[in-house]
């Protein structure tokens, strides 16, 4: 009998801004970790009118490619 495997939702396309949950999935971190790293300036983030955080996928990918301080692989 096959055991069903839970699938992670696909990431949004790279031509859209990602929300905190999408960034967390990409970085394989918790949502709270992403919030903390966005607030302390570790992650490249865009603020939308003071009410939300969004991430440019290319900037997150470049951050990871540079060595992503504090990112576990």
PQR file with spaces between the fields and no chain letter, atoms N, CA, C, O and H, PARSE charges and radii, in Angstrom:
ATOM       1  N    UNK     1       0.837   -1.175    0.000 -0.4000 1.5000
ATOM       2  CA   UNK     1       0.000    0.000    0.000 -0.0000 2.0000
ATOM       3  C    UNK     1       0.885    1.243    0.000  0.5500 1.7000
ATOM       4  O    UNK     1       1.777    1.375    0.838 -0.5500 1.4000
ATOM       5  N    UNK     2       0.640    2.141   -0.929 -0.4000 1.5000
ATOM       6  CA   UNK     2       1.443    3.363   -1.057 -0.0000 2.0000
ATOM       7  C    UNK     2       1.023    4.380   -0.002  0.5500 1.7000
ATOM       8  O    UNK     2      -0.159    4.567    0.287 -0.5500 1.4000
ATOM       9  H    UNK     2      -0.085    2.034   -1.610  0.4000 1.0000
ATOM      10  N    UNK     3       2.022    5.017    0.551 -0.4000 1.5000
ATOM      11  CA   UNK     3       1.763    6.072    1.533 -0.0000 2.0000
ATOM      12  C    UNK     3       1.745    7.401    0.799  0.5500 1.7000
ATOM      13  O    UNK     3       2.704    7.735    0.102 -0.5500 1.4000
ATOM      14  H    UNK     3       2.982    4.865    0.317  0.4000 1.0000
ATOM      15  N    UNK     4       0.660    8.172    0.947 -0.4000 1.5000
ATOM      16  CA   UNK     4       0.624    9.466    0.252 -0.0000 2.0000
ATOM      17  C    UNK     4       1.698   10.406    0.790  0.5500 1.7000
ATOM      18  O    UNK     4       1.956   10.455    1.993 -0.5500 1.4000
ATOM      19  H    UNK     4      -0.119    7.901    1.513  0.4000 1.0000
ATOM      20  N    UNK     5       2.305   11.138   -0.108 -0.4000 1.5000
ATOM      21  CA   UNK     5       3.346   12.091    0.260 -0.0000 2.0000
ATOM      22  C    UNK     5       2.766   13.488    0.174  0.5500 1.7000
ATOM      23  O    UNK     5       2.183   13.875   -0.839 -0.5500 1.4000
ATOM      24  H    UNK     5       2.095   11.098   -1.084  0.4000 1.0000
ATOM      25  N    UNK     6       2.930   14.229    1.238 -0.4000 1.5000
ATOM      26  CA   UNK     6       2.429   15.606    1.246 -0.0000 2.0000
ATOM      27  C    UNK     6       3.297   16.453    0.336  0.5500 1.7000
ATOM      28  O    UNK     6       4.522   16.449    0.454 -0.5500 1.4000
ATOM      29  H    UNK     6       3.404   13.915    2.060  0.4000 1.0000
ATOM      30  N    UNK     7       2.672   17.165   -0.554 -0.4000 1.5000
ATOM      31  CA   UNK     7       3.395   18.034   -1.487 -0.0000 2.0000
ATOM      32  C    UNK     7       3.421   19.455   -0.956  0.5500 1.7000
ATOM      33  O    UNK     7       2.422   19.966   -0.450 -0.5500 1.4000
ATOM      34  H    UNK     7       1.677   17.168   -0.649  0.4000 1.0000
ATOM      35  N    UNK     8       4.566   20.075   -1.078 -0.4000 1.5000
ATOM      36  CA   UNK     8       4.641   21.491   -0.761 -0.0000 2.0000
ATOM      37  C    UNK     8       4.030   22.264   -1.915  0.5500 1.7000
ATOM      38  O    UNK     8       4.209   21.888   -3.074 -0.5500 1.4000
ATOM      39  H    UNK     8       5.378   19.660   -1.489  0.4000 1.0000
ATOM      40  N    UNK     9       3.316   23.331   -1.619 -0.4000 1.5000
ATOM      41  CA   UNK     9       2.777   24.130   -2.720 -0.0000 2.0000
ATOM      42  C    UNK     9       3.918   24.710   -3.547  0.5500 1.7000
ATOM      43  O    UNK     9       4.990   25.023   -3.028 -0.5500 1.4000
ATOM      44  H    UNK     9       3.171   23.636   -0.678  0.4000 1.0000
ATOM      45  N    UNK    10       3.666   24.841   -4.822 -0.4000 1.5000
ATOM      46  CA   UNK    10       4.678   25.407   -5.717 -0.0000 2.0000
ATOM      47  C    UNK    10       4.929   26.866   -5.362  0.5500 1.7000
ATOM      48  O    UNK    10       4.041   27.569   -4.880 -0.5500 1.4000
ATOM      49  H    UNK    10       2.796   24.586   -5.243  0.4000 1.0000
ATOM      50  N    UNK    11       6.147   27.300   -5.610 -0.4000 1.5000
ATOM      51  CA   UNK    11       6.466   28.711   -5.399 -0.0000 2.0000
ATOM      52  C    UNK    11       5.761   29.543   -6.466  0.5500 1.7000
ATOM      53  O    UNK    11       5.547   29.069   -7.582 -0.5500 1.4000
ATOM      54  H    UNK    11       6.868   26.729   -6.002  0.4000 1.0000
ATOM      55  N    UNK    12       5.404   30.769   -6.132 -0.4000 1.5000
ATOM      56  CA   UNK    12       4.835   31.658   -7.153 -0.0000 2.0000
ATOM      57  C    UNK    12       5.878   31.906   -8.248  0.5500 1.7000
ATOM      58  O    UNK    12       7.067   31.670   -8.035 -0.5500 1.4000
ATOM      59  H    UNK    12       5.577   31.154   -5.226  0.4000 1.0000
ATOM      60  N    UNK    13       5.441   32.375   -9.409 -0.4000 1.5000
ATOM      61  CA   UNK    13       6.402   32.648  -10.484 -0.0000 2.0000
ATOM      62  C    UNK    13       7.407   33.730  -10.095  0.5500 1.7000
ATOM      63  O    UNK    13       7.139   34.573   -9.238 -0.5500 1.4000
ATOM      64  H    UNK    13       4.475   32.566   -9.583  0.4000 1.0000
ATOM      65  N    UNK    14       8.562   33.686  -10.740 -0.4000 1.5000
ATOM      66  CA   UNK    14       9.614   34.657  -10.434 -0.0000 2.0000
ATOM      67  C    UNK    14       9.274   36.075  -10.875  0.5500 1.7000
ATOM      68  O    UNK    14       9.944   37.019  -10.458 -0.5500 1.4000
ATOM      69  H    UNK    14       8.780   33.001  -11.436  0.4000 1.0000
ATOM      70  N    UNK    15       8.254   36.247  -11.702 -0.4000 1.5000
ATOM      71  CA   UNK    15       7.896   37.599  -12.124 -0.0000 2.0000
ATOM      72  C    UNK    15       6.877   38.242  -11.192  0.5500 1.7000
ATOM      73  O    UNK    15       6.350   39.312  -11.497 -0.5500 1.4000
ATOM      74  H    UNK    15       7.710   35.479  -12.041  0.4000 1.0000
ATOM      75  N    UNK    16       6.593   37.601  -10.057 -0.4000 1.5000
ATOM      76  CA   UNK    16       5.714   38.157   -9.028 -0.0000 2.0000
ATOM      77  C    UNK    16       6.506   38.330   -7.739  0.5500 1.7000
ATOM      78  O    UNK    16       7.466   37.603   -7.487 -0.5500 1.4000
ATOM      79  H    UNK    16       7.021   36.732   -9.810  0.4000 1.0000
ATOM      80  N    UNK    17       6.098   39.292   -6.931 -0.4000 1.5000
ATOM      81  CA   UNK    17       6.702   39.429   -5.613 -0.0000 2.0000
ATOM      82  C    UNK    17       6.224   38.282   -4.734  0.5500 1.7000
ATOM      83  O    UNK    17       5.066   37.871   -4.806 -0.5500 1.4000
ATOM      84  H    UNK    17       5.318   39.884   -7.135  0.4000 1.0000
ATOM      85  N    UNK    18       7.124   37.773   -3.907 -0.4000 1.5000
ATOM      86  CA   UNK    18       6.768   36.683   -3.006 -0.0000 2.0000
ATOM      87  C    UNK    18       6.396   37.230   -1.644  0.5500 1.7000
ATOM      88  O    UNK    18       6.968   38.218   -1.183 -0.5500 1.4000
ATOM      89  H    UNK    18       8.065   38.108   -3.848  0.4000 1.0000
ATOM      90  N    UNK    19       5.430   36.581   -0.998 -0.4000 1.5000
ATOM      91  CA   UNK    19       5.096   36.940    0.372 -0.0000 2.0000
ATOM      92  C    UNK    19       6.040   36.191    1.319  0.5500 1.7000
ATOM      93  O    UNK    19       6.931   35.462    0.885 -0.5500 1.4000
ATOM      94  H    UNK    19       4.966   35.778   -1.372  0.4000 1.0000
ATOM      95  N    UNK    20       5.824   36.388    2.604 -0.4000 1.5000
ATOM      96  CA   UNK    20       6.713   35.792    3.611 -0.0000 2.0000
ATOM      97  C    UNK    20       6.665   34.268    3.553  0.5500 1.7000
ATOM      98  O    UNK    20       7.692   33.607    3.709 -0.5500 1.4000
ATOM      99  H    UNK    20       5.100   36.981    2.956  0.4000 1.0000
ATOM     100  N    UNK    21       5.487   33.713    3.332 -0.4000 1.5000
ATOM     101  CA   UNK    21       5.377   32.244    3.284 -0.0000 2.0000
ATOM     102  C    UNK    21       6.148   31.664    2.095  0.5500 1.7000
ATOM     103  O    UNK    21       6.821   30.644    2.239 -0.5500 1.4000
ATOM     104  H    UNK    21       4.653   34.249    3.206  0.4000 1.0000
ATOM     105  N    UNK    22       6.059   32.293    0.936 -0.4000 1.5000
ATOM     106  CA   UNK    22       6.791   31.810   -0.231 -0.0000 2.0000
ATOM     107  C    UNK    22       8.296   31.926    0.006  0.5500 1.7000
ATOM     108  O    UNK    22       9.050   31.015   -0.334 -0.5500 1.4000
ATOM     109  H    UNK    22       5.512   33.122    0.819  0.4000 1.0000
ATOM     110  N    UNK    23       8.732   33.041    0.587 -0.4000 1.5000
ATOM     111  CA   UNK    23      10.154   33.211    0.886 -0.0000 2.0000
ATOM     112  C    UNK    23      10.623   32.141    1.868  0.5500 1.7000
ATOM     113  O    UNK    23      11.713   31.591    1.712 -0.5500 1.4000
ATOM     114  H    UNK    23       8.119   33.781    0.863  0.4000 1.0000
ATOM     115  N    UNK    24       9.812   31.845    2.871 -0.4000 1.5000
ATOM     116  CA   UNK    24      10.170   30.819    3.857 -0.0000 2.0000
ATOM     117  C    UNK    24      10.282   29.448    3.197  0.5500 1.7000
ATOM     118  O    UNK    24      11.205   28.691    3.500 -0.5500 1.4000
ATOM     119  H    UNK    24       8.926   32.291    2.998  0.4000 1.0000
ATOM     120  N    UNK    25       9.354   29.118    2.296 -0.4000 1.5000
ATOM     121  CA   UNK    25       9.433   27.842    1.580 -0.0000 2.0000
ATOM     122  C    UNK    25      10.707   27.768    0.754  0.5500 1.7000
ATOM     123  O    UNK    25      11.402   26.752    0.774 -0.5500 1.4000
ATOM     124  H    UNK    25       8.604   29.733    2.049  0.4000 1.0000
ATOM     125  N    UNK    26      11.021   28.843    0.024 -0.4000 1.5000
ATOM     126  CA   UNK    26      12.220   28.861   -0.800 -0.0000 2.0000
ATOM     127  C    UNK    26      13.481   28.707    0.045  0.5500 1.7000
ATOM     128  O    UNK    26      14.389   27.956   -0.312 -0.5500 1.4000
ATOM     129  H    UNK    26      10.456   29.668    0.008  0.4000 1.0000
ATOM     130  N    UNK    27      13.529   29.419    1.161 -0.4000 1.5000
ATOM     131  CA   UNK    27      14.721   29.410    2.010 -0.0000 2.0000
ATOM     132  C    UNK    27      14.775   28.208    2.951  0.5500 1.7000
ATOM     133  O    UNK    27      15.782   27.981    3.621 -0.5500 1.4000
ATOM     134  H    UNK    27      12.791   30.029    1.450  0.4000 1.0000
ATOM     135  N    UNK    28      13.678   27.437    2.996 -0.4000 1.5000
ATOM     136  CA   UNK    28      13.583   26.283    3.895 -0.0000 2.0000
ATOM     137  C    UNK    28      13.768   26.712    5.341  0.5500 1.7000
ATOM     138  O    UNK    28      14.512   26.104    6.110 -0.5500 1.4000
ATOM     139  H    UNK    28      12.860   27.621    2.452  0.4000 1.0000
ATOM     140  N    UNK    29      13.067   27.774    5.678 -0.4000 1.5000
ATOM     141  CA   UNK    29      13.087   28.338    7.032 -0.0000 2.0000
ATOM     142  C    UNK    29      11.665   28.590    7.488  0.5500 1.7000
ATOM     143  O    UNK    29      10.728   28.501    6.694 -0.5500 1.4000
ATOM     144  H    UNK    29      12.463   28.268    5.054  0.4000 1.0000
ATOM     145  N    UNK    30      11.501   28.900    8.750 -0.4000 1.5000
ATOM     146  CA   UNK    30      10.170   29.208    9.265 -0.0000 2.0000
ATOM     147  C    UNK    30       9.775   30.634    8.877  0.5500 1.7000
ATOM     148  O    UNK    30      10.618   31.476    8.568 -0.5500 1.4000
ATOM     149  H    UNK    30      12.262   28.972    9.394  0.4000 1.0000
ATOM     150  N    UNK    31       8.479   30.869    8.905 -0.4000 1.5000
ATOM     151  CA   UNK    31       7.965   32.206    8.612 -0.0000 2.0000
ATOM     152  C    UNK    31       8.520   33.202    9.624  0.5500 1.7000
ATOM     153  O    UNK    31       8.884   34.318    9.253 -0.5500 1.4000
ATOM     154  H    UNK    31       7.794   30.185    9.156  0.4000 1.0000
ATOM     155  N    UNK    32       8.590   32.816   10.895 -0.4000 1.5000
ATOM     156  CA   UNK    32       9.110   33.747   11.910 -0.0000 2.0000
ATOM     157  C    UNK    32      10.577   34.078   11.655  0.5500 1.7000
ATOM     158  O    UNK    32      10.997   35.212   11.883 -0.5500 1.4000
ATOM     159  H    UNK    32       8.294   31.909   11.196  0.4000 1.0000
ATOM     160  N    UNK    33      11.370   33.102   11.183 -0.4000 1.5000
ATOM     161  CA   UNK    33      12.780   33.368   10.861 -0.0000 2.0000
ATOM     162  C    UNK    33      12.861   34.408    9.757  0.5500 1.7000
ATOM     163  O    UNK    33      13.679   35.326    9.825 -0.5500 1.4000
ATOM     164  H    UNK    33      11.028   32.181   10.998  0.4000 1.0000
ATOM     165  N    UNK    34      12.009   34.268    8.729 -0.4000 1.5000
ATOM     166  CA   UNK    34      12.017   35.219    7.619 -0.0000 2.0000
ATOM     167  C    UNK    34      11.650   36.616    8.115  0.5500 1.7000
ATOM     168  O    UNK    34      12.296   37.594    7.740 -0.5500 1.4000
ATOM     169  H    UNK    34      11.346   33.523    8.673  0.4000 1.0000
ATOM     170  N    UNK    35      10.621   36.716    8.952 -0.4000 1.5000
ATOM     171  CA   UNK    35      10.245   38.022    9.514 -0.0000 2.0000
ATOM     172  C    UNK    35      11.420   38.642   10.278  0.5500 1.7000
ATOM     173  O    UNK    35      11.736   39.817   10.092 -0.5500 1.4000
ATOM     174  H    UNK    35      10.096   35.921    9.256  0.4000 1.0000
ATOM     175  N    UNK    36      12.054   37.858   11.125 -0.4000 1.5000
ATOM     176  CA   UNK    36      13.178   38.376   11.927 -0.0000 2.0000
ATOM     177  C    UNK    36      14.341   38.821   11.043  0.5500 1.7000
ATOM     178  O    UNK    36      14.909   39.890   11.264 -0.5500 1.4000
ATOM     179  H    UNK    36      11.798   36.903   11.276  0.4000 1.0000
ATOM     180  N    UNK    37      14.700   38.014   10.049 -0.4000 1.5000
ATOM     181  CA   UNK    37      15.814   38.376    9.169 -0.0000 2.0000
ATOM     182  C    UNK    37      15.464   39.555    8.267  0.5500 1.7000
ATOM     183  O    UNK    37      16.352   40.320    7.891 -0.5500 1.4000
ATOM     184  H    UNK    37      14.238   37.145    9.870  0.4000 1.0000
ATOM     185  N    UNK    38      14.216   39.714    7.918 -0.4000 1.5000
ATOM     186  CA   UNK    38      13.799   40.892    7.144 -0.0000 2.0000
ATOM     187  C    UNK    38      13.905   42.142    8.017  0.5500 1.7000
ATOM     188  O    UNK    38      14.367   43.187    7.559 -0.5500 1.4000
ATOM     189  H    UNK    38      13.494   39.092    8.223  0.4000 1.0000
ATOM     190  N    UNK    39      13.481   42.032    9.263 -0.4000 1.5000
ATOM     191  CA   UNK    39      13.517   43.175   10.177 -0.0000 2.0000
ATOM     192  C    UNK    39      14.938   43.586   10.542  0.5500 1.7000
ATOM     193  O    UNK    39      15.213   44.776   10.695 -0.5500 1.4000
ATOM     194  H    UNK    39      13.106   41.183    9.636  0.4000 1.0000
ATOM     195  N    UNK    40      15.844   42.621   10.684 -0.4000 1.5000
ATOM     196  CA   UNK    40      17.211   42.997   11.071 -0.0000 2.0000
ATOM     197  C    UNK    40      18.100   43.328    9.871  0.5500 1.7000
ATOM     198  O    UNK    40      19.286   43.611   10.036 -0.5500 1.4000
ATOM     199  H    UNK    40      15.620   41.654   10.560  0.4000 1.0000
ATOM     200  N    UNK    41      17.523   43.292    8.652 -0.4000 1.5000
ATOM     201  CA   UNK    41      18.259   43.691    7.461 -0.0000 2.0000
ATOM     202  C    UNK    41      19.067   42.589    6.800  0.5500 1.7000
ATOM     203  O    UNK    41      19.790   42.848    5.838 -0.5500 1.4000
ATOM     204  H    UNK    41      16.559   43.062    8.518  0.4000 1.0000
ATOM     205  N    UNK    42      18.957   41.362    7.298 -0.4000 1.5000
ATOM     206  CA   UNK    42      19.703   40.254    6.719 -0.0000 2.0000
ATOM     207  C    UNK    42      19.185   39.906    5.326  0.5500 1.7000
ATOM     208  O    UNK    42      19.973   39.677    4.408 -0.5500 1.4000
ATOM     209  H    UNK    42      18.369   41.151    8.080  0.4000 1.0000
ATOM     210  N    UNK    43      17.876   39.867    5.169 -0.4000 1.5000
ATOM     211  CA   UNK    43      17.260   39.509    3.883 -0.0000 2.0000
ATOM     212  C    UNK    43      16.916   40.752    3.079  0.5500 1.7000
ATOM     213  O    UNK    43      16.527   41.774    3.645 -0.5500 1.4000
ATOM     214  H    UNK    43      17.237   40.053    5.915  0.4000 1.0000
ATOM     215  N    UNK    44      17.059   40.670    1.750 -0.4000 1.5000
ATOM     216  CA   UNK    44      16.605   41.775    0.903 -0.0000 2.0000
ATOM     217  C    UNK    44      15.070   41.758    0.848  0.5500 1.7000
ATOM     218  O    UNK    44      14.472   40.754    0.461 -0.5500 1.4000
ATOM     219  H    UNK    44      17.375   39.840    1.290  0.4000 1.0000
ATOM     220  N    UNK    45      14.449   42.857    1.231 -0.4000 1.5000
ATOM     221  CA   UNK    45      12.993   42.894    1.358 -0.0000 2.0000
ATOM     222  C    UNK    45      12.440   44.188    0.780  0.5500 1.7000
ATOM     223  O    UNK    45      13.126   45.210    0.745 -0.5500 1.4000
ATOM     224  H    UNK    45      14.935   43.672    1.545  0.4000 1.0000
ATOM     225  N    UNK    46      11.202   44.134    0.330 -0.4000 1.5000
ATOM     226  CA   UNK    46      10.470   45.329   -0.120 -0.0000 2.0000
ATOM     227  C    UNK    46       9.311   45.532    0.833  0.5500 1.7000
ATOM     228  O    UNK    46       8.590   44.588    1.157 -0.5500 1.4000
ATOM     229  H    UNK    46      10.644   43.304    0.358  0.4000 1.0000
ATOM     230  N    UNK    47       9.136   46.750    1.276 -0.4000 1.5000
ATOM     231  CA   UNK    47       8.015   47.064    2.162 -0.0000 2.0000
ATOM     232  C    UNK    47       6.925   47.732    1.340  0.5500 1.7000
ATOM     233  O    UNK    47       7.189   48.653    0.567 -0.5500 1.4000
ATOM     234  H    UNK    47       9.722   47.516    1.013  0.4000 1.0000
ATOM     235  N    UNK    48       5.710   47.263    1.513 -0.4000 1.5000
ATOM     236  CA   UNK    48       4.589   47.788    0.753 -0.0000 2.0000
ATOM     237  C    UNK    48       3.732   48.691    1.632  0.5500 1.7000
ATOM     238  O    UNK    48       2.877   48.213    2.377 -0.5500 1.4000
ATOM     239  H    UNK    48       5.495   46.515    2.141  0.4000 1.0000
ATOM     240  N    UNK    49       3.961   49.974    1.544 -0.4000 1.5000
ATOM     241  CA   UNK    49       3.133   50.930    2.267 -0.0000 2.0000
ATOM     242  C    UNK    49       3.071   50.722    3.760  0.5500 1.7000
ATOM     243  O    UNK    49       2.094   51.119    4.395 -0.5500 1.4000
ATOM     244  H    UNK    49       4.656   50.363    0.939  0.4000 1.0000
ATOM     245  N    UNK    50       4.076   50.117    4.331 -0.4000 1.5000
ATOM     246  CA   UNK    50       4.128   49.943    5.772 -0.0000 2.0000
ATOM     247  C    UNK    50       3.295   48.786    6.303  0.5500 1.7000
ATOM     248  O    UNK    50       3.318   48.524    7.506 -0.5500 1.4000
ATOM     249  H    UNK    50       4.870   49.794    3.815  0.4000 1.0000
ATOM     250  N    UNK    51       2.562   48.087    5.448 -0.4000 1.5000
ATOM     251  CA   UNK    51       1.691   47.019    5.961 -0.0000 2.0000
ATOM     252  C    UNK    51       2.120   45.623    5.554  0.5500 1.7000
ATOM     253  O    UNK    51       1.575   44.646    6.068 -0.5500 1.4000
ATOM     254  H    UNK    51       2.543   48.299    4.471  0.4000 1.0000
ATOM     255  N    UNK    52       3.065   45.498    4.660 -0.4000 1.5000
ATOM     256  CA   UNK    52       3.427   44.151    4.259 -0.0000 2.0000
ATOM     257  C    UNK    52       4.850   44.052    3.770  0.5500 1.7000
ATOM     258  O    UNK    52       5.451   45.039    3.345 -0.5500 1.4000
ATOM     259  H    UNK    52       3.508   46.292    4.243  0.4000 1.0000
ATOM     260  N    UNK    53       5.378   42.851    3.835 -0.4000 1.5000
ATOM     261  CA   UNK    53       6.703   42.560    3.321 -0.0000 2.0000
ATOM     262  C    UNK    53       6.556   41.719    2.068  0.5500 1.7000
ATOM     263  O    UNK    53       5.741   40.797    2.016 -0.5500 1.4000
ATOM     264  H    UNK    53       4.890   42.049    4.180  0.4000 1.0000
ATOM     265  N    UNK    54       7.345   42.041    1.069 -0.4000 1.5000
ATOM     266  CA   UNK    54       7.384   41.247   -0.147 -0.0000 2.0000
ATOM     267  C    UNK    54       8.846   41.079   -0.537  0.5500 1.7000
ATOM     268  O    UNK    54       9.706   41.879   -0.168 -0.5500 1.4000
ATOM     269  H    UNK    54       8.007   42.789    1.112  0.4000 1.0000
ATOM     270  N    UNK    55       9.099   40.026   -1.289 -0.4000 1.5000
ATOM     271  CA   UNK    55      10.455   39.678   -1.670 -0.0000 2.0000
ATOM     272  C    UNK    55      10.536   39.523   -3.179  0.5500 1.7000
ATOM     273  O    UNK    55       9.652   38.932   -3.800 -0.5500 1.4000
ATOM     274  H    UNK    55       8.401   39.376   -1.589  0.4000 1.0000
ATOM     275  N    UNK    56      11.602   40.058   -3.765 -0.4000 1.5000
ATOM     276  CA   UNK    56      11.862   39.890   -5.194 -0.0000 2.0000
ATOM     277  C    UNK    56      12.613   38.564   -5.324  0.5500 1.7000
ATOM     278  O    UNK    56      13.706   38.418   -4.776 -0.5500 1.4000
ATOM     279  H    UNK    56      12.320   40.538   -3.260  0.4000 1.0000
ATOM     280  N    UNK    57      12.037   37.598   -6.046 -0.4000 1.5000
ATOM     281  CA   UNK    57      12.674   36.275   -6.126 -0.0000 2.0000
ATOM     282  C    UNK    57      14.135   36.323   -6.576  0.5500 1.7000
ATOM     283  O    UNK    57      14.973   35.612   -6.022 -0.5500 1.4000
ATOM     284  H    UNK    57      11.150   37.717   -6.491  0.4000 1.0000
ATOM     285  N    UNK    58      14.447   37.144   -7.564 -0.4000 1.5000
ATOM     286  CA   UNK    58      15.828   37.235   -8.036 -0.0000 2.0000
ATOM     287  C    UNK    58      16.779   37.735   -6.967  0.5500 1.7000
ATOM     288  O    UNK    58      17.929   37.300   -6.904 -0.5500 1.4000
ATOM     289  H    UNK    58      13.766   37.722   -8.015  0.4000 1.0000
ATOM     290  N    UNK    59      16.307   38.650   -6.122 -0.4000 1.5000
ATOM     291  CA   UNK    59      17.153   39.151   -5.026 -0.0000 2.0000
ATOM     292  C    UNK    59      17.381   38.075   -3.974  0.5500 1.7000
ATOM     293  O    UNK    59      18.481   37.957   -3.434 -0.5500 1.4000
ATOM     294  H    UNK    59      15.373   39.003   -6.173  0.4000 1.0000
ATOM     295  N    UNK    60      16.347   37.287   -3.678 -0.4000 1.5000
ATOM     296  CA   UNK    60      16.534   36.188   -2.715 -0.0000 2.0000
ATOM     297  C    UNK    60      17.491   35.138   -3.274  0.5500 1.7000
ATOM     298  O    UNK    60      18.353   34.629   -2.558 -0.5500 1.4000
ATOM     299  H    UNK    60      15.453   37.383   -4.116  0.4000 1.0000
ATOM     300  N    UNK    61      17.332   34.816   -4.561 -0.4000 1.5000
ATOM     301  CA   UNK    61      18.227   33.829   -5.179 -0.0000 2.0000
ATOM     302  C    UNK    61      19.677   34.329   -5.174  0.5500 1.7000
ATOM     303  O    UNK    61      20.598   33.555   -4.911 -0.5500 1.4000
ATOM     304  H    UNK    61      16.632   35.229   -5.144  0.4000 1.0000
ATOM     305  N    UNK    62      19.879   35.611   -5.463 -0.4000 1.5000
ATOM     306  CA   UNK    62      21.225   36.192   -5.445 -0.0000 2.0000
ATOM     307  C    UNK    62      21.793   36.166   -4.025  0.5500 1.7000
ATOM     308  O    UNK    62      22.981   35.905   -3.837 -0.5500 1.4000
ATOM     309  H    UNK    62      19.131   36.239   -5.677  0.4000 1.0000
ATOM     310  N    UNK    63      20.951   36.433   -3.030 -0.4000 1.5000
ATOM     311  CA   UNK    63      21.373   36.403   -1.630 -0.0000 2.0000
ATOM     312  C    UNK    63      21.861   34.996   -1.269  0.5500 1.7000
ATOM     313  O    UNK    63      22.889   34.838   -0.611 -0.5500 1.4000
ATOM     314  H    UNK    63      19.985   36.645   -3.184  0.4000 1.0000
ATOM     315  N    UNK    64      21.120   33.986   -1.701 -0.4000 1.5000
ATOM     316  CA   UNK    64      21.522   32.602   -1.441 -0.0000 2.0000
ATOM     317  C    UNK    64      22.834   32.291   -2.168  0.5500 1.7000
ATOM     318  O    UNK    64      23.729   31.666   -1.600 -0.5500 1.4000
ATOM     319  H    UNK    64      20.285   34.114   -2.236  0.4000 1.0000
ATOM     320  N    UNK    65      22.941   32.729   -3.425 -0.4000 1.5000
ATOM     321  CA   UNK    65      24.153   32.460   -4.213 -0.0000 2.0000
ATOM     322  C    UNK    65      25.391   33.113   -3.617  0.5500 1.7000
ATOM     323  O    UNK    65      26.496   32.594   -3.774 -0.5500 1.4000
ATOM     324  H    UNK    65      22.214   33.236   -3.886  0.4000 1.0000
ATOM     325  N    UNK    66      25.226   34.253   -2.929 -0.4000 1.5000
ATOM     326  CA   UNK    66      26.363   34.935   -2.300 -0.0000 2.0000
ATOM     327  C    UNK    66      26.820   34.250   -1.026  0.5500 1.7000
ATOM     328  O    UNK    66      27.848   34.628   -0.465 -0.5500 1.4000
ATOM     329  H    UNK    66      24.329   34.676   -2.801  0.4000 1.0000
ATOM     330  N    UNK    67      26.103   33.279   -0.567 -0.4000 1.5000
ATOM     331  CA   UNK    67      26.533   32.570    0.630 -0.0000 2.0000
ATOM     332  C    UNK    67      25.537   32.650    1.759  0.5500 1.7000
ATOM     333  O    UNK    67      25.688   31.951    2.761 -0.5500 1.4000
ATOM     334  H    UNK    67      25.268   32.971   -1.024  0.4000 1.0000
ATOM     335  N    UNK    68      24.525   33.477    1.627 -0.4000 1.5000
ATOM     336  CA   UNK    68      23.407   33.533    2.562 -0.0000 2.0000
ATOM     337  C    UNK    68      23.822   33.329    4.010  0.5500 1.7000
ATOM     338  O    UNK    68      23.643   32.239    4.554 -0.5500 1.4000
ATOM     339  H    UNK    68      24.402   34.044    0.813  0.4000 1.0000
ATOM     340  N    UNK    69      24.372   34.357    4.642 -0.4000 1.5000
ATOM     341  CA   UNK    69      24.769   34.200    6.044 -0.0000 2.0000
ATOM     342  C    UNK    69      23.622   33.671    6.883  0.5500 1.7000
ATOM     343  O    UNK    69      22.511   34.197    6.813 -0.5500 1.4000
ATOM     344  H    UNK    69      24.517   35.243    4.200  0.4000 1.0000
ATOM     345  N    UNK    70      23.871   32.647    7.667 -0.4000 1.5000
ATOM     346  CA   UNK    70      22.857   32.096    8.554 -0.0000 2.0000
ATOM     347  C    UNK    70      21.919   31.112    7.888  0.5500 1.7000
ATOM     348  O    UNK    70      20.979   30.638    8.526 -0.5500 1.4000
ATOM     349  H    UNK    70      24.774   32.220    7.724  0.4000 1.0000
ATOM     350  N    UNK    71      22.143   30.793    6.634 -0.4000 1.5000
ATOM     351  CA   UNK    71      21.253   29.846    5.936 -0.0000 2.0000
ATOM     352  C    UNK    71      21.835   28.450    6.028  0.5500 1.7000
ATOM     353  O    UNK    71      23.002   28.230    5.703 -0.5500 1.4000
ATOM     354  H    UNK    71      22.907   31.178    6.116  0.4000 1.0000
ATOM     355  N    UNK    72      21.037   27.531    6.462 -0.4000 1.5000
ATOM     356  CA   UNK    72      21.487   26.146    6.492 -0.0000 2.0000
ATOM     357  C    UNK    72      21.108   25.479    5.192  0.5500 1.7000
ATOM     358  O    UNK    72      20.060   25.784    4.622 -0.5500 1.4000
ATOM     359  H    UNK    72      20.089   27.710    6.726  0.4000 1.0000
ATOM     360  N    UNK    73      21.939   24.576    4.713 -0.4000 1.5000
ATOM     361  CA   UNK    73      21.724   24.006    3.413 -0.0000 2.0000
ATOM     362  C    UNK    73      21.019   22.759    3.368  0.5500 1.7000
ATOM     363  O    UNK    73      20.800   22.212    2.287 -0.5500 1.4000
ATOM     364  H    UNK    73      22.790   24.329    5.176  0.4000 1.0000
